[in-house]
Amino acid sequence: MNHFLDIHTTDVADLRAMLMQAQALKDARAGQPKGALDGDLPLKDHIVALVFEKPSTRTRTSFDVGVRQMGGQTLVLSGAEMQLGHGESIADTARVLSRYVDMIMIRTFDPETLHELAEHATVPVINGLTDASHPCQIMADVMTFEEHRGPITGKKVVWSGDGNNVCSSFLHAAGQLRFDMTFTGPPTLAPDPQAVAFARERGARVTIERDPLVAVQGADLIVTDTWLSMHDPQEARARRHNQLRPYQVNDALMAANENQALFMHCLPAHRDEEATSTVMDGPNSVVFDEAENRLHAQKAIMRWCLGG
């Protein structure tokens, strides 16, 4: 039994094995109906609990479909239904759920909720997102890059905008998979110092560059994310926009890159805010491949969690 909690706490060889299997699973499904079962069914007779304290489109759909394609069933639970950590302790919830299901995926706010759940669960736990990290997304992102451009090792990734939880997981991946990363964004929204330190300690070159036109020079991949998280108060909108407007990914920014860099956004996107529609729909955009690859990457993660 393996928990998948964060990229920087997972062995590099295991990350590589999951990425290889994700691509193999995708290739094997070419031409099949979307709902067709996989050739082998590692989740046959298994039930996976999908726990959502935060709402979701891609995480819920991709995990639900992935479980079904591998022969299993899902039990979808919302935070409102469970009162996680309020009426019943997280530890007791973990113990109880472990008696009913074979795996737990949780999308939550506080990373401590994730870690306490994993500590007390007797079935694998997967981090579907916390305020601190989003490892499933970055596994899909790395898969997508390598599908289009080959190994990510030694490449340059530029993150433009808010140094949020997704950015942290990208930095974890930089350290584990040995690629370089440049952050361009305002000082008030800097990436997590611990994530930066981890990447640097593992040999990745991490650069902070305030000028986005300079940052993207030599980049192989340019990434951004929404300027407002779903739990940010509405009054933060104007302040965030003022800080982040210089870091919008637009045609001028993409033109400043001489490498025909790929463009990624984990979605949902506020078009013409953090990225323009001309970039989102442009020839270098792989945002919908990236979204699809959540399904394949997470299937590989679930297989690994069960020892596959």
Disulfide bonds with the S-S distance in Angstrom:
none
